[in-house]
């Protein structure tokens, strides 16, 4: 477990990332859904993977962590917290690990992320946005905030397929806009 803690610590510097070795790119897509009720949060693993010997590591953003597949936590104070799920396991002979993070606002009311997720991260060609049931506009921004890619794909089977192939490797901010919601996310493009 010390190796996972070290890996998780290294990944915490990235807002949303997947670390993969060899055959892990398609074997692991980390995602979670959450519901906030008052000061409590219920987190549900929605990761897609083909791993064995799977380990979960929830990071609640207030110094507390836990190792269960479904996370529940009660915060002492209202505020904004960076909540992360790290998943690791084995795919054949490869060790795979990935992390997905969301900024969660604890205000004492009820809210949800509506199950939105994306993957794989980092990507090299195609990215899927999961939990989208309609037509959406997807916009990607570079570090200076300039629009570098935009498309309006139609969701199929609850996911959007986007292919920002011309982008240089690096980190990008994204905005998903539907008639019902707007969601910001981060994306990392890897070298092929």
C-alpha positions in Angstrom: 0.0 0.0 0.0 3.0 2.3 0.4 3.5 2.3 -3.4 -0.1 3.4 -3.9 0.3 6.2 -1.3 3.4 7.4 -3.1 1.7 7.3 -6.5 -1.3 9.0 -5.1 0.8 11.8 -3.6 2.6 12.3 -6.9 -0.8 12.5 -8.8 -2.2 15.0 -6.4 -0.3 17.7 -8.2 -2.5 17.1 -11.2 -6.2 18.2 -11.1 -7.4 15.2 -13.2 -5.1 12.5 -14.4 -4.5 8.9 -15.3 -1.1 7.3 -15.0 -0.7 4.3 -17.2 2.0 1.9 -18.1 2.1 -0.1 -21.4 -1.4 -1.7 -21.9 -3.3 0.4 -19.4 -4.7 3.2 -21.6 -7.9 1.3 -22.5 -8.0 -0.8 -19.4 -8.8 2.0 -16.9 -11.0 5.1 -16.9 -11.5 6.5 -13.4 -14.8 8.3 -12.6 -17.1 8.8 -9.7 -20.5 10.2 -9.0 -21.5 12.1 -5.8 -24.4 13.5 -3.9 -24.0 16.1 -1.2 -26.5 16.2 1.7 -25.8 18.9 4.3 -22.1 18.4 5.3 -22.1 14.7 4.1 -21.0 13.4 0.8 -21.8 10.0 -0.8 -19.3 9.0 -3.5 -19.9 6.1 -5.9 -17.2 4.6 -8.0 -18.2 4.8 -11.7 -14.8 3.7 -13.1 -14.6 1.5 -16.1 -11.8 -1.0 -15.9 -10.6 -4.5 -16.8 -8.3 -4.8 -13.8 -7.8 -7.5 -11.2 -6.5 -7.0 -7.6 -8.3 -3.5 -7.6 -7.5 -1.0 -4.9 -9.5 2.2 -4.2 -8.2 5.3 -2.4 -10.6 8.2 -1.7 -9.1 11.6 -0.9 -11.7 13.9 0.6 -9.7 17.2 0.4 -9.7 17.9 4.2 -6.9 15.5 5.2 -9.0 12.4 5.5 -8.6 9.4 3.1 -10.3 6.0 2.9 -9.8 2.7 1.0 -13.4 1.6 0.2 -15.1 1.2 -3.2 -17.8 3.6 -2.1 -16.9 6.6 -0.1 -18.9 8.4 2.5 -17.6 11.4 4.5 -18.9 14.2 6.7 -17.1 17.5 6.6 -16.6 19.6 9.7 -17.0 22.9 7.8 -18.7 24.3 4.7 -16.3 25.1 1.8 -14.8 23.9 -1.4 -12.9 20.6 -1.4 -10.9 18.8 -4.0 -12.2 15.2 -3.9 -10.2 12.5 -5.7 -10.6 8.8 -6.4 -7.4 6.8 -7.2 -7.9 3.3 -8.6 -5.1 0.9 -9.2 -4.9 -2.7 -10.2 -3.4 -5.2 -12.6 -4.1 -5.7 -16.3 -2.2 -8.7 -17.5 1.4 -8.0 -16.6 0.9 -4.3 -16.3 0.2 -2.3 -13.1 -2.3 0.5 -13.9 -3.3 3.4 -11.7 -5.5 6.4 -12.4 -7.1 9.3 -10.6 -10.1 11.5 -11.1 -10.7 14.7 -9.1 -13.7 17.0 -8.7 -14.1 20.2 -6.9 -17.0 19.8 -4.5 -18.8 22.6 -2.7 -20.2 21.8 0.7 -22.8 24.4 1.6 -25.2 22.5 3.8 -27.7 21.8 1.0 -28.0 19.0 -1.6 -26.1 18.8 -4.9 -24.7 16.3 -7.4 -22.2 16.1 -10.3 -24.8 14.2 -12.3 -22.4 11.4 -13.0 -20.2 13.3 -15.5 -16.9 11.7 -16.2 -14.3 11.7 -19.0 -11.6 9.3 -20.2 -9.0 8.3 -20.9 -6.8 10.9 -19.4 -4.2 11.5 -20.6 -5.5 10.9 -24.1 -3.7 10.6 -27.4 -6.6 10.7 -29.9 -10.2 10.1 -28.8 -11.8 11.3 -25.5 -15.2 10.2 -24.3 -17.4 12.4 -22.0 -19.7 10.0 -20.1 -23.0 10.9 -18.4 -24.1 13.2 -21.3 -27.6 12.4 -22.7 -28.0 15.1 -25.3 -26.4 17.4 -27.9 -23.6 19.4 -26.2 -21.0 21.9 -27.2 -17.5 21.0 -26.1 -14.9 23.7 -26.0 -11.2 23.3 -25.1 -8.9 26.2 -24.0 -5.2 26.5 -23.8 -3.3 27.8 -20.8 -3.9 31.4 -21.8 -7.6 30.8 -22.1 -7.8 30.9 -25.9 -10.2 28.5 -27.6 -8.2 25.8 -29.4 -11.0 23.4 -30.3 -14.8 23.3 -30.3 -17.4 20.9 -31.6 -21.0 20.0 -31.1 -21.3 16.2 -31.1 -24.4 14.3 -30.3 -24.4 11.9 -27.4 -24.8 8.2 -28.1 -25.4 5.7 -25.4 -24.8 8.3 -22.7 -21.4 9.5 -24.0 -19.9 12.0 -26.3 -16.9 11.1 -28.5 -14.6 14.0 -29.2 -11.4 13.9 -31.3 -9.2 17.0 -30.8 -6.4 15.3 -32.7 -4.5 18.4 -33.9 -3.8 19.6 -30.3 -0.2 19.6 -29.1 0.6 17.4 -26.0 -0.2 19.3 -22.8 -2.9 20.4 -20.4 -6.2 21.9 -21.5 -9.3 23.3 -19.7 -12.7 22.2 -21.1 -16.3 23.4 -21.0 -19.2 21.1 -21.7 -22.4 23.0 -22.3 -25.9 21.4 -22.7 -29.3 22.9 -22.5 -29.5 21.8 -18.9 -26.0 22.4 -17.5 -22.5 23.6 -17.9 -19.5 21.6 -16.6 -15.8 22.5 -16.5 -13.1 19.9 -16.7 -9.4 19.4 -17.3 -7.8 17.3 -19.9 -4.2 16.2 -20.6 -3.0 15.1 -24.1 -0.1 12.7 -24.1 2.4 12.2 -26.9 1.7 9.3 -29.1 
